[in-house]
């Protein structure tokens, strides 16, 4: 580790920087740290710019202190043991303004408390005046730490098995308009999408118990609409209900209302606004309802994750913590294909890191195994994962199960294949809102156009050619490609 620092910091500057540290700061640095990946530490990489008057090493040590055991001065109450819990700056890249910090994971609340970790590493530290920019770009969890956390239980593989859908994305929608429909009107749109061939419908993230759409009636009517759609199509359907609420009791009441409404097991999911409702709500749902798909909506994430934001954390970090917490799926962005901010580098790396058993991040290769990577069974799982086989179905002690990327925001049937190409696979749920409901002939036709676009992909036929014999797809192409051209003209 020391050699890597000397490559980016001239020797004279290296010693000069060390001499600027006060005794308090010196307690939070170990540039020759041995065994950073020995299982004792959770590792983090920050992009950090110090405020004027501090050098990078001073600021990095202050960040390590504030995000672990320390404050701004040495205190007389330290003990030999408490010092063992200090976070340690173990690597710097001054040219790229990067700082590597190792956190003894024993700092964190036992029992899988995700919010406790984030309180340390992206809590008060983001408000420190010692830094002008501080963004957590990547995190690495050792197997010894992963052991303490839930991970997902009900996964994309379980949903595929329920729906009987393989070798393609789960085709879903978000009901639009996102607000203002009555319970009956909402259920009617669900019915139209399902009858048109769609698999999955979700509440939009603000859906709750509004006076014009009472929650209990919405649940009741969705159940009736689903039953009729299943009877007419002969195919299973899924609805994701937003159970985010003002308090624990109300959230659980909503879950129980759905559970007791007569839905078939597997036909419903619980959506939680994970950032605004909080990680406690996410983990409560995971533990109380392990056999339900836990759908993490990331409303407000952009305040932390947008690339131009110098303070916060990356999409990758958010997504990895969602998997650790036990979310079955989380929105990961449209990788520049849809309307949301995001790039393939950011969004696809996040998607791969929550799907795969071993994945490359921005800085770390993350294994989600709980057993040693050299174990023959761990190696077998990696090979099976690369071959797209179902893994960890009957041996969940060996690793953390997958978390499903959920893709929404400005997609439509004409953009399905472009996104699949960028994603490099079909293991995701796509939830097209206006991409279905804005179809000139309405929601049923929009759902059929989406199904037809997926069929064209599966048959390796260009959608324009396929559209010659599929009128809904032809209408979608004409409408969305024209609208796309109009937007380009407007922004020119």
Secondary structure as UniProt FT lines:
FT   HELIX           2..8
FT   HELIX           11..19
FT   HELIX           23..26
FT   TURN            27..28
FT   TURN            31..32
FT   TURN            36..37
FT   STRAND          41..50
FT   TURN            52..53
FT   HELIX           56..66
FT   TURN            67..69
FT   TURN            76..77
FT   HELIX           80..84
FT   STRAND          88..93
FT   TURN            94..97
FT   STRAND          98..104
FT   HELIX           105..107
FT   TURN            110..112
FT   HELIX           114..121
FT   TURN            122..123
FT   HELIX           124..127
FT   TURN            129..130
FT   STRAND          131..140
FT   HELIX           143..146
FT   TURN            147..148
FT   HELIX           156..163
FT   STRAND          170..174
FT   HELIX           183..195
FT   TURN            196..197
FT   STRAND          200..202
FT   TURN            205..206
FT   TURN            211..212
FT   HELIX           215..233
FT   STRAND          238..242
FT   HELIX           248..259
FT   TURN            260..262
FT   TURN            265..266
FT   STRAND          268..273
FT   HELIX           274..277
FT   HELIX           279..288
FT   TURN            290..291
FT   STRAND          293..297
FT   TURN            299..301
FT   HELIX           302..305
FT   TURN            307..308
FT   STRAND          311..313
FT   HELIX           315..325
FT   STRAND          329..331
FT   TURN            335..336
FT   HELIX           344..355
FT   STRAND          358..360
FT   STRAND          365..367
FT   TURN            373..374
FT   HELIX           376..386
FT   TURN            387..388
FT   HELIX           396..398
FT   STRAND          404..407
FT   HELIX           413..415
FT   HELIX           416..423
FT   STRAND          428..432
FT   HELIX           434..437
FT   TURN            440..441
FT   HELIX           443..458
FT   TURN            459..460
FT   HELIX           463..466
FT   HELIX           467..469
FT   HELIX           471..491
//
